Amino acid sequence: MKFNFATAMWVFWYSLLAAISLALFSTIPSLVKYIFSLLVIYIGIRFFRRFETLGMRIIFIVLAILLYFIIVLVITMIIYLRDNPELLNGVG
């Protein structure tokens, strides 16, 4: 398979969707989180059907993990700032 800009964008979007779903799975405390785990499995199956080369699959998994860590970091910072509003006001 030829690697071009369109292919790179497809890999990025699939990885981003998987990372967002994984981040929501790890941050939501209720039973609804299991819907996101099923969504990640579905996204992975769709990606593996579309791209059959080993290199593309490795790129997808590594990119999804990196994006997952970035998204969880952002979610954690937002929750921390929401729970500590004095940090946003410059007091303390």
Buried (B, 14 or more C-beta within 10 A) or exposed (E): EEEEEEBEEBBBEBBBBBBBBBBBBBBEEEEEBEEBBEBBEEBBEEBEEBBEEEEBBEBBBEBBBEBBEEBBEEBEEEEEEEEEEEEEEEEE
